[in-house]
Amino acid sequence: MLDQSDLDLVLSGVGDDPTPAEPRQREPALSSVWIGSGLAKIPALHGASVLQKSTGAASRFMTSLDYARNPLVTSLPVLVSLRGNHVDAVAVARSIVARQCPNGVLLTGDPNGGAGTILRHAPANYRVVSAPLPTWDRRFVNCKSIFMLSVLSHRLAASCLPDPGSAWLRADRLEAAWAGAKECALRFGGWLQQTGADRPGPLIILGDGMPSALSLAWQAVLSEAGVVTPVCLDIKDYTHGDHAAAGRTGNASYIVLSHSGIADICQRFTRHFSSLYDVFVVNLASDPVHLFWENLFTVCNVTSIWTGLLGYPDQRPPKHPVMSHWRDWGELVGHGDEPQQ
């Protein structure tokens, strides 16, 4: 389970003062694209969601490959990377410079990493926003890196709003979200013990959109922790016909991410599907500003319990004897993909 040091890391984001390296943006961007890979997908999509829901400005999330394959995209790029040294982060930084984007931001724990060095020495107005790297997290995934980068993305997005205070994090709300997440995870552990930790069929996570910042956190953490790679779908869209495969195979199970905005839809879905399938409802009670955090605390606590039931409590998953030696995964940008000047 998460501990007090995790909550303290998130509580460092409480208040209205931007991080020292982060000058406040006075005008919201007309459009932005938030780029991340691996666990950095979580804070990247969160930042994009905060900005779009609060301003209506088009803000989207893209993976590194998606961004590289769309060289004509010149919206304000926000690259999220823990150290900025992964080959994909470096390639995205080079792509940002090659597109001659007039502005851009890197959110990172290492301003002197590969991506940070490229952007800081570029002629355009690129900013590197950083926070101290947290201590190395040896649990099932690097939870502390997710928290640190998510605090940075939240603060950057809030600083771009016409009323930044409307998105400030509050300590009392975070602590309430923390308590709710722990209680939910314990209930989930009981559900797993009843239904089985190793799912025989697909695990489908239903949330409030595609992509959804809430659902993506579950997919990224559960997958990298070696637990399961779930399918994440929009709960209302799923009822348009995507549920037909589950009707044929009869072996699906569901996690429903419910909150005040979609509570009625979630209740109707659960009433129908729980008569045929295993369904667990995550009832998120936080207000919109803190909803992401309650969900993130919940999935990390759930994964802690789940790894224990699978035999490797709070640890990285066992390494595959062959897959663990694979290294060369190819380049993001191939010949002919570079933007034309």
C-alpha positions, -999 to +999 in steps of 0.1 A: +000+000+000+011+036-004+027+053+026+029+087+040+059+097+019+038+092-012+011+116+001+037+141+012+051+141-023+017+151-037+010+176-009+041+194-021+019+206-050-005+223-027-007+261-031-006+288-057+032+293-062+046+277-094+077+257-091+109+278-091+117+270-127+081+276-139+072+312-148+034+316-148+018+316-182-006+346-185-025+334-216-038+299-221-025+282-252-049+280-281-041+244-284-015+220-269-003+185-273+010+166-243+035+138-251+045+109-229+055+072-230+053+045-204+042+057-170+047+093-182+015+088-202-004+093-169+007+128-161+007+138-198-029+129-203-038+145-169-023+178-179-041+178-212-074+169-196-071+197-169-064+223-196-091+212-220-119+208-194-111+241-177-107+263-208-122+245-238-089+249-257-080+218-277-055+199-256-047+164-266-025+135-255-001+117-279+023+089-274+059+096-286+053+075-317+020+092-325+037+126-323+066+115-345+042+101-371+023+135-373+051+160-382+026+187-392+013+190-356+027+223-343+005+229-313+023+239-282+042+207-272+045+196-236+069+166-233+067+147-201+097+125-192+112+115-158+148+120-169+146+128-206+172+103-215+151+076-231+157+074-269+120+082-275+121+113-253+153+125-271+137+118-305+106+138-295+127+168-283+146+168-317+113+166-335+099+196-316+130+216-326+128+204-362+091+215-365+102+250-354+075+252-328+077+287-314+071+275-278+074+242-259+077+228-224+096+198-210+084+185-176+111+164-160+131+155-130+164+160-148+168+194-166+202+183-178+190+150-194+191+144-231+158+160-240+164+189-216+198+197-231+183+197-267+155+220-258+175+244-236+201+249-264+175+254-292+170+289-306+132+289-298+115+297-265+115+263-249+112+259-212+123+231-190+102+228-158+117+204-133+113+192-097+138+172-077+139+135-086+123+114-058+141+086-042+142+055-064+110+035-059+115-003-059+078-012-057+058-028-085+062+004-105+079+037-098+049+053-081+069+083-069+078+093-104+042+093-114+033+115-085+061+139-091+054+143-128+017+145-122+022+174-097+042+192-124+016+186-151-012+197-128+006+229-117+016+238-153-020+233-166-034+253-136-010+282-143-024+285-178-060+289-167-077+323-166-083+317-129-054+295-118-068+292-083-098+272-096-075+242-101-052+245-071-048+214-050-060+215-014-045+195+014-078+186+030-092+173-003-061+153-011-062+137+024-099+128+019-090+113-015-062+094+001-085+079+028-112+070+002-086+053-020-074+031+008-109+020+017-117+012-019-086-008-024-093-029+006-128-036-008-112-045-041-088-069-024-118-087-009-135-089-044-103-103-059-101-130-032-137-140-041-134-139-079-097-148-084-065-128-088-057-144-121-084-133-145-095-161-169-108-136-195-104-100-205-105-073-178-124-043-192-121-009-175-149+014-182-145+052-177-156+086-190-140+088-224-114+075-248-087+082-238-096+089-202-071+101-177-088+079-151-088+047-172-053+052-185-038+052-150-052+017-144-040+005-177-005+018-174+001+008-137-015-027-139+003-035-172+038-024-161+033-041-127+029-074-146-007-079-132-029-077-163-032-056-195-068-043-193-089-030-221-100+006-214-132+019-230-158+046-227-187+031-206-215+047-227-199+039-260-194+003-248-231-002-247-235+007-284-223-027-294-188-034-281-203-056-254-212-082-280-179-101-277-184-104-239-219-118-246-205-145-268-175-156-247-191-150-213-157-146-195-152-109-192-149-090-159-152-053-153-139-024-133-163+006-135-148+040-127-178+059-114-180+096-103-207+122-100-206+131-137-215+096-149-230+080-118-264+072-134-248+056-164-225+035-142-254+024-120-275+013-150-245-006-165-237-024-132-274-033-126-274-052-159-239-066-162-234-077-126-261-104-131-238-121-156-202-110-149-179-100-122-182-062-118-163-040-093-174-003-091-148+023-080-169+051-066-148+082-068-161+109-045-137+137-050-145+170-067-133+175-103-100+190-093-090+161-070-108+133-089-076+123-108-057+120-075-082+098-058-082+075-088-044+074-089-041+066-052-067+039-057-050+021-086-016+021-068-031+007-037-051-019-057-019-029-075-001-033-042-027-057-030-030-075-064+008-082-066+006-097-031-021-121-042+000-131-073+030-139-051+053-108-055+040-083-030+050-047-038+078-058-061+086-057-097+071-086-117+094-116-123+115-111-154+109-132-184+141-151-193+139-141-230+119-109-231+141-092-204+170-093-229+152-076-258+166-041-263+164-028-299+128-015-305+134+007-336+135+045-342+105+068-338+112+087-370+121+070-403+134+084-435+109+107-451+091+114-419+109+146-409+088+178-413+096+198-444+112+232-439 
